């Protein structure tokens, strides 16, 4: 199993270009099940989750091709797709469940494995299933699979999500595009990745509009058209590299970003003392040597993202004073804390709250990654730790960060992959 070796003590300075968003690419790819026309998706990140989704779509019969060199995916579904998505392909990637809605909407039946992915909480898919049932679907769970059918096609309905859920919003939004009549979805997630999905769906001919802050109206269609779509940048990757530069007192030029969709993250980092200069399509990041402590709560967009919580906690270990973190999205997302403690961090946990004592010296250690964002937080810690850090189970890291060791090495870090 591959590992990363990180030797700390170097400033992260130079130029990094941010990849396309994994979390935008995956639902867009799932939604291509709806169309038989040619579709070209560009600016896709070459990460494990995207490769797994491409493999999943290929396994159900999609004519799909990933061009890794040009970072684009072409799709042309000329024939009927299979309705079966196996556990083998969904066990490592939660987003695989997003094929359920479009398969059921287009073909009337679907058998999809319950998903896997990061062990950061239960994240049940009951909201997805409740919405599909209200649209007329018959659903049962047997042997770890969701078995769904609908005799005369999905029907539009009014559905209010009982809590804000990115995955459920995406799945039901896609399904509603082929449902008969009008669907009204309320209490929808607003993440930029969902906005990008809507842009794509409208390009291929779907009828979608916002009728309120968290309210969507979808009019079902039965024919779609060809399009080309460029995926938005990965805001979590951008935030991660901003923190890498700030941690090491470096100076970094980060390309292919739009700070308008990162207000919560940027405001907090600036409050800590990170200097971020916004230019056209790039930013310049530097930091004061004396970082300030802050308090933060993770919230649905436009709040501070849970996917950046582990990374910001590493920065807090270097700030002056005591910082506080409240995790409101996932109940098990402090698993990186035990590893940071092994490096010398002083962090107290009580329920969903963490208290981070700053100005701690971090020491290199052998570490175990537990999920995608925990993995990258430990890489960040290794950048400022004394001695050598070994990070195991980096397959989590490869799920969501494209060539992370190369991007950091090109900016002065000492990182290498060990087999």
C-alpha positions in Angstrom: 0.0 0.0 0.0 1.4 3.4 -1.0 2.5 6.0 1.6 3.7 9.6 1.6 6.9 10.7 3.2 6.9 14.4 4.1 9.8 16.3 5.5 8.7 19.6 7.0 10.3 23.0 7.3 10.0 24.4 3.8 7.9 27.4 2.7 5.2 26.7 0.1 5.9 29.4 -2.5 5.3 29.4 -6.2 2.4 28.8 -8.5 -0.4 26.2 -8.2 -3.3 25.8 -10.7 -6.5 24.6 -9.1 -8.1 21.6 -10.8 -11.8 21.2 -11.7 -14.2 20.3 -8.9 -14.6 16.7 -8.1 -17.8 17.4 -6.3 -19.2 19.1 -9.4 -17.9 16.6 -11.9 -19.5 13.5 -10.2 -23.2 14.6 -10.3 -22.8 16.0 -13.8 -21.5 12.7 -15.0 -24.4 10.8 -13.3 -26.9 13.2 -15.0 -25.5 12.2 -18.5 -27.5 9.0 -18.1 -30.6 11.0 -19.1 -29.3 11.9 -22.6 -28.6 10.0 -25.8 -26.8 13.0 -27.3 -23.1 13.7 -27.4 -21.8 15.5 -24.3 -18.3 16.8 -23.7 -17.2 17.7 -20.1 -13.9 19.6 -19.8 -11.7 20.7 -16.9 -12.3 17.4 -15.1 -9.9 16.5 -12.2 -8.0 13.3 -12.7 -8.7 11.8 -9.3 -9.8 8.4 -8.2 -13.5 9.2 -7.6 -13.9 10.6 -11.1 -12.2 7.5 -12.6 -14.5 5.3 -10.5 -17.6 7.2 -11.8 -16.3 6.8 -15.3 -15.9 3.1 -14.7 -19.3 2.8 -13.2 -21.0 4.5 -16.1 -19.0 2.3 -18.5 -20.1 -0.8 -16.6 -23.8 0.1 -17.1 -23.2 0.6 -20.8 -22.4 4.2 -21.3 -20.2 5.0 -24.2 -17.8 7.1 -22.1 -14.1 8.1 -22.6 -11.8 9.8 -20.2 -8.9 11.7 -21.8 -6.5 12.2 -18.8 -4.1 14.3 -20.8 -6.6 16.8 -21.9 -8.8 16.5 -18.7 -12.0 15.9 -20.6 -14.7 13.3 -20.7 -16.8 12.5 -23.8 -20.1 10.6 -23.6 -22.5 9.4 -26.2 -25.1 7.0 -24.9 -26.3 5.4 -28.2 -28.0 2.4 -26.6 -30.1 1.5 -23.6 -28.1 1.4 -20.4 -28.2 -1.4 -17.8 -30.0 -0.6 -14.6 -27.5 -2.3 -12.2 -24.8 -0.5 -10.2 -22.6 -2.9 -8.3 -21.2 -2.7 -4.8 -17.7 -3.2 -6.2 -17.9 0.3 -7.8 -19.9 2.1 -5.1 -18.0 0.8 -2.0 -15.3 3.5 -2.2 -17.4 6.4 -3.5 -20.6 7.8 -2.0 -21.5 9.8 -5.1 -22.2 6.6 -6.9 -25.7 6.6 -5.5 -26.4 9.6 -7.8 -27.0 7.1 -10.7 -30.2 6.0 -8.9 -32.3 9.0 -9.7 -31.5 9.2 -13.5 -31.7 5.4 -14.1 -35.1 5.3 -12.4 -36.3 8.4 -14.2 -35.2 7.2 -17.7 -35.8 3.5 -17.5 -38.3 2.9 -14.8 -36.1 0.5 -12.8 -32.8 0.6 -11.0 -30.8 -1.6 -8.7 -28.1 0.4 -7.0 -25.7 -0.6 -4.2 -25.9 1.3 -1.0 -22.8 3.6 -1.1 -19.5 3.7 0.7 -16.9 6.5 0.8 -15.4 8.3 3.8 -16.3 7.0 7.3 -17.2 10.5 8.6 -20.8 9.7 9.7 -23.8 7.6 8.9 -25.0 9.8 6.0 -28.1 7.7 5.2 -29.8 8.0 1.9 -33.4 7.9 3.3 -34.0 11.5 2.1 -33.2 10.4 -1.5 -35.6 7.4 -1.2 -38.4 9.4 0.5 -38.4 11.9 -2.3 -38.4 9.2 -5.1 -41.3 7.4 -3.3 -43.3 10.7 -3.3 -42.6 10.8 -7.1 -44.3 7.4 -7.4 -41.4 4.9 -7.1 -41.7 1.6 -5.3 -38.5 1.0 -3.3 -37.1 -1.8 -1.2 -33.7 -2.5 0.2 -32.4 -6.1 -0.1 -28.9 -7.5 0.4 -27.3 -4.1 0.5 -29.0 -2.9 -2.7 -31.7 -0.3 -3.4 -34.2 -1.9 -5.7 -36.5 0.7 -7.3 -39.2 0.7 -9.9 -42.0 2.9 -11.3 -44.6 1.6 -13.7 -45.6 4.7 -15.6 -42.7 7.0 -15.0 -41.9 9.4 -12.1 -44.4 12.1 -11.5 -43.7 15.6 -10.4 -44.4 16.5 -6.8 -43.8 19.0 -4.1 -41.0 17.8 -1.7 -39.3 19.6 1.1 -36.0 18.2 2.2 -36.2 17.7 6.0 -32.6 18.8 6.2 -30.2 20.4 3.8 -28.5 17.6 1.8 -26.2 18.1 -1.1 -26.5 14.5 -2.4 -30.3 14.3 -2.1 -30.7 17.7 -3.8 -28.6 16.5 -6.7 -30.2 13.1 -7.1 -33.8 14.4 -7.0 -33.1 17.4 -9.1 -31.7 15.1 -11.9 -34.6 12.6 -11.6 -37.2 15.5 -11.7 -35.8 16.5 -15.1 -37.5 13.4 -16.6 -40.5 13.3 -14.3 -44.0 14.1 -15.7 -45.2 17.5 -14.9 -43.8 20.0 -12.4 -41.6 19.2 -9.4 -41.1 21.8 -6.6 -38.1 21.1 -4.3 -37.8 23.1 -1.1 -35.0 23.5 1.4 -32.5 22.6 -1.3 -28.7 22.8 -0.9 -27.1 25.8 -2.6 -23.5 24.7 -3.0 -21.7 26.1 -6.1 -21.3 22.5 -7.3 -25.1 22.2 -7.5 -25.3 25.5 -9.3 -22.8 24.1 -11.8 -25.0 20.9 -12.2 -28.0 23.1 -12.9 -26.0 25.1 -15.6 -25.1 21.8 -17.3 -28.7 20.4 -17.1 -30.1 23.6 -18.6 -27.5 23.4 -21.4 -28.8 19.9 -22.4 -32.4 21.2 -22.4 -33.8 20.7 -18.9 -36.2 23.3 -17.5 -35.1 24.4 -14.1 -35.4 27.7 -12.3 -34.9 29.0 -8.8 -38.2 30.3 -7.3 -36.8 31.2 -3.9 -33.5 31.1 -1.9 -33.7 27.3 -1.4 -36.6 26.5 -3.8 -36.3 24.9 -7.2 -39.0 24.4 -9.9 -38.3 21.7 -12.5 -40.6 21.0 -15.5 -40.0 17.5 -16.8 -38.9 17.0 -20.4 -38.4 13.9 -22.6 -35.8 15.0 -25.1 -32.4 16.5 -24.6 -29.6 17.9 -26.7 -25.8 17.9 -27.1 -23.5 20.3 -25.2 -20.0 21.0 -24.0 -19.5 22.1 -20.4 -16.5 23.3 -18.4 -16.5 22.2 -14.8 -16.0 24.9 -12.1 -12.8 25.0 -10.1 -12.4 23.0 -6.8 -13.0 25.5 -4.0 -11.9 22.9 -1.3 -8.6 22.3 -3.1 -8.1 26.1 -3.4 -8.7 26.5 0.3 -6.3 23.7 1.1 -3.5 25.3 -0.7 -4.2 28.7 0.7 -3.8 27.1 4.2 -0.6 25.3 3.1 1.0 28.7 2.1 -0.2 30.4 5.3 1.0 27.5 7.5 4.6 27.8 6.1 4.7 31.6 5.8 5.1 31.2 2.0 3.9 33.3 -0.9 1.7 31.4 -3.4 0.1 32.4 -6.6 -3.1 30.3 -7.0 -4.6 30.2 -10.5 -8.1 29.3 -11.7 -10.1 30.5 -8.7 -13.1 32.7 -8.1 -13.3 34.1 -4.6 -16.9 35.1 -5.0 -18.0 31.6 -4.1 -15.5 31.3 -1.2 -16.6 34.2 0.9 -16.9 32.3 4.2 -13.5 30.6 3.8 -11.7 33.8 2.7 -13.2 35.9 5.4 -12.1 33.5 8.1 -8.6 33.2 6.8 -8.2 36.9 6.5 -9.5 37.2 10.1 -6.7 34.9 11.1 -4.1 37.1 9.5 -3.7 35.5 6.1 -3.2 38.0 3.3 -5.1 37.2 0.2 -4.9 39.5 -2.8 -7.6 38.9 -5.5 -6.6 39.3 -9.1 -8.3 38.4 -12.3 -8.6 34.5 -12.3 -5.8 34.2 -9.7 -4.9 35.2 -6.1 -1.7 35.9 -4.2 -1.5 34.4 -0.7 0.9 35.3 2.1 0.6 35.5 5.8 1.8 37.4 8.9 4.0 35.4 11.2 1.5 36.0 14.0 -1.7 34.2 13.1 -4.8 35.0 15.3 -7.1 32.5 16.9 -10.7 32.3 15.6 -14.0 30.5 16.2 -15.8 28.7 13.4 -18.9 26.6 12.8 -19.4 24.4 9.8 -22.6 25.1 8.0 -24.3 24.3 4.6 -23.3 26.7 1.9 -22.8 29.7 2.0 -21.5 28.9 5.5 -18.0 27.6 6.2 -17.6 24.1 4.5 -17.2 21.0 6.5 -14.7 19.8 3.8 -12.3 22.5 5.0 -12.7 21.9 8.7 -9.8 19.5 9.2 -7.4 21.8 7.2 -8.3 24.9 9.1 -7.8 23.1 12.4 -4.1 22.5 11.5 -3.7 26.2 10.9 -5.3 26.9 14.3 -2.5 24.9 15.9 -0.1 27.6 14.8 -2.2 30.6 15.7 -1.9 32.6 18.9 -4.5 31.8 21.5 -7.4 29.3 21.7 -9.5 28.6 18.6 -12.9 26.8 18.7 -14.5 24.6 16.0 -18.1 23.4 16.0 -18.9 20.6 13.5 -22.5 20.8 12.5 -22.6 18.6 9.4 -21.1 15.2 10.2 -21.1 13.6 13.6 -17.8 11.8 13.1 -15.5 14.3 11.5 -12.9 14.8 14.1 -11.0 11.6 13.3 -7.9 13.5 12.3 -7.6 14.9 15.8 -6.1 11.8 17.3 -3.4 11.8 14.7 -2.7 15.5 15.1 -2.3 14.9 18.9 0.3 12.3 18.1 2.2 15.0 16.4 2.0 17.3 19.5 -1.2 19.2 18.9 -3.2 20.2 21.9 -6.9 19.7 21.0 -9.8 19.0 23.3 -12.9 17.4 21.9 -16.4 17.4 23.5 -19.2 16.1 21.4 -19.2 18.1 18.1 -17.0 20.8 19.5 -13.2 21.1 19.4 -10.9 23.5 21.3 -7.6 24.1 19.6 -4.7 25.5 21.7 -2.3 27.4 19.4 1.4 27.9 19.0 2.2 24.2 19.3 5.3 22.7 17.8 4.3 19.7 15.6 6.6 16.7 15.4 6.9 14.2 12.6 5.2 10.8 13.1 3.8 7.8 11.3 0.2 8.5 10.7 -3.0 6.8 9.4 -5.4 8.6 7.2 -9.1 7.9 7.9 -10.9 9.9 5.2 -10.2 12.3 2.3 -10.1 15.6 4.2 -8.4 14.1 7.2 -5.7 12.8 4.8 -4.9 16.3 3.5 -4.9 17.9 6.9 -2.2 15.4 7.9 -0.2 16.4 4.8 -0.5 20.0 5.9 0.7 19.2 9.4 3.6 17.3 7.9 4.7 20.4 6.0 5.4 22.3 9.3 6.4 19.3 11.5 9.9 18.7 12.6 11.6 15.6 11.3 9.8 13.2 8.9 6.1 12.3 8.7 4.9 9.1 7.1 1.2 9.1 6.0 -0.4 5.7 5.4 -3.6 4.8 3.5 -3.2 7.6 1.0 -5.8 6.1 -1.3 -8.2 8.4 0.5 -6.1 11.3 -0.6 -6.0 10.1 -4.2 -9.8 10.1 -4.3 -10.0 13.9 -4.3 -6.6 15.7 -4.8 -5.0 15.7 -8.2 -1.2 15.2 -8.1 -1.0 16.8 -4.7 2.6 15.8 -4.1 3.7 17.2 -7.4 1.9 20.5 -6.9 3.4 20.9 -3.4 6.9 19.7 -4.4 7.0 22.2 -7.3 6.4 24.9 -4.6 9.2 23.8 -2.3 7.8 21.0 -0.3 9.7 17.8 0.3 7.2 15.0 -0.4 7.6 11.7 -2.1 5.4 8.7 -2.6 6.6 5.4 -1.2 5.4 1.9 -2.2 
